[in-house]
Amino acid sequence: MAETEVDLVDEIIETATERGEFLVTTELATLIERHDPAVIESNEFGVSEDRLKSYVEALRSGAELLSVADVEEALAEETVHSDTWAGEERLYVTDENHVSVYPRDWHEALAGEDDVVRFVEYLVAAVEDSREAFPGGGQGPGVPEETLLNVVTTLGPLTWEEAKQEVERLRDEDVFSEDADQHPEARVALVGVDHD
C-alpha cells in the first residue's frame, strides 16, 4: 500500500461499508472523488489507484466487501483510455495511475464549476446523441437528472442537496424544460436549445 490510512476519510469508509456486498469499484471511486479532500484539493484528475486500494483495505471487516482483487479486476476490465464519454460503469484513465468515473476532458472543462447550466451545456455538447449516451431516465433529449447530479457533485463544489435545489430552481424559472412524461428520473434539457 503506497498511501497510509491516516489520510482516509471515515465518512467514505462508513458509507462504503454500509453498501456491503453491493459496493462496486466505480461507486467507491465516486465517493472518494466527491468526499476526499486530498483528492479534491490535488492538482490531479480522479483518484490514484493506490488510494482506491487503500480505501478498500480499510473496509475489510470480515463481511463480504469489495477486495483489492476486485478493484484490480475492475481496473483491468472496466477501465477505458478515452477522453470522451464511453458510458457509465466505466473507469476512465485521467493520468498515470489515476482513474475517474468521468473522462479527463470533463474534468478539464468542469472541475470546480458551480453553474449547473454550464454542466448541461457541456454534457450535451460532449456527446453526439444524449438519448444514446445517457440511456437511463425519461424520454427525450438532455441529461437524466441523477446523472447530472452525480457529475455536478463529483466535479463541482456543490453538495447533492444544493445541486438538486438548483435544478429545481432552474426548472421553475423555465431555464430547464420539464419532462413531459414526468418520469421519476426526468431528463434535464435547456429550454429553446436543440439537444439532438
N, C-alpha and C positions, 0 to 999 in steps of 0.2 A: 504494500500500500504506500503510494508516494506521498499522499497528504494525510496529516494527522486528523483524528476525530475531534480535536479540540475546537476547531472552527465550525463544526457541523451544527446545523440549526435544529434544536429539539422539536420545534413545531413541524418541520418537514419529516423528521423521523417518526413522530407520533401519528401524523396524518397518513403516511405511507404504511405504517404498521397496522393502522385501523383498516386499511384496504385488504390486508391479509393476502390470501391466495389469489385475489383478483387484481392485485397490483401488477402492472406491466412496466417495462423499461421506459416506454415513451411517457407514461404518466409520471413516473418518478423524475424523469428529465424535466418535465413541465413544472413540477413542484419546486425543483431546485432552481430552475431558471427564474421562476416567479418570486421565490421567497428567500433565497440565499444571498445575503448582502455581499459576500465575497465574489459571487458570480455576477451579480447586478452591477457592482461598482468596478469590476475589472474592465480592462480595455479589450477583452476577448469577446467573441460572439459564441454563445452557447455555453455548455458545461464541459469541463475536461473529462475524459474517460476515467482518469484516476479518481476524480472527485465523485463521479457517479458510482464507482465501485466502493469508495469509502462509505457512502451512504448505505449501500446495500449491506456492507459488512456490519454497520451499526444497527441494522434492522434485525439481525439474527437473534432470535429469542426462542428457538425450538419449534416455533409454529411454521407452517408451510408458507414461507415468504420467498420473495424473489432472491435468487442466489447470484453470486458473481458469475457462475457458469451461465445462468440465464441471460445476464447482461452481455456477456461475451458472445453468446449466440445471437442476441438481438443486434449487437454491433456488427456481426458478420452477415446477418440475413436481412436486417431492416434498414441498414444504412445506405444512403444514396449519395453519390458525388454529383450534386446538381445545385446550381444557383437558383433554379426556378422550381416552382411547386410541382411535386410528383405525387401528391396525395397525403392524406392523413395516415396515422400509424406508421410513420417513417421517421428515421433519424437522419438528419442532413449533416454532412461534414461541413463545418463552418471555419475550421482552421486545423492545423496539425494537432491531432489527438483531441479535438473538440467536436462535439455534436450538439445539435439542437432539434427541436421538433419543427423548426421553420428554416427555410433556406437562408443562406448568408445574405443574399440580396435584400430580403425582407428586413433583416437586422440592420443592414447599412441604411436602408431608406426610413425605417420606422423606430429605431432604438431611441427611447426617451420621448417619443411623440405622445402628446396628450389630447390631440384633436381627433375625435372618433370619426369625423367626416373624412379626414385625411386617410385614415385606415381603410375605409370603404372605397374611396377613390383608388388608392394604391392597389388593394387586393383585387378589385375587379379588373384594373388595367394589367395586373401582373399575370393573369390567366386568360387564355383565349376564350373560353366559354365557362362562365361562372356556374351554370347548371351542371356541367360535366365535371368541373374541377372540384366543386363542393356538392356532392350528391345528396347529402343529408338536408333536412329542413323541408320547408314547404315548396310549392311550385313557383316557377318564375325565376327571373334573374336576380342577382345580388348575392350576398353572403349570408348563410344561415346564422341566426343571431348567436347561438352558442359558439360557433366557430369564430365569429367576430370578437366576442367577449374573451375567448381564450387568447387570441392574438393580441388584443389590446392590453390585457393584463399580464401577458408574458413579455412583450416587447416594450410596453409603455409603463408609466408610473402609476396608472390608475388601479384601484382595487376593483374587484368584481362588482361590488355594490355601486361604486362611483361610475363605472363603465355602463352598467345596466341602467342607472338613472339618466345618464347622458343619452343613451339610445332612446329611452322613453321620452325625454325632453325634446330630442330632435324629431321624433315621430309626431309629437304634439304640435311642434312648430312647422310641420309639413316639409322638413328638410329630408327626412327619410319617409319612404312610402310605407303604408300599412299593407301587409299581405292580405289579399282579398279572401283567401281561404281560411284565415285565422288559424293556421297551423300552429301547434304549440312551439315549434322551432321555426317561427316565421323568418323569412329572408329579409335582410336589410338592404335596401336599394335607395339610391338618391332620386328624389323626385325630379322629373324632367330630364333625366340622363338615360341614354340608351346603353344598357349593360350587356348587350349581345355582341 
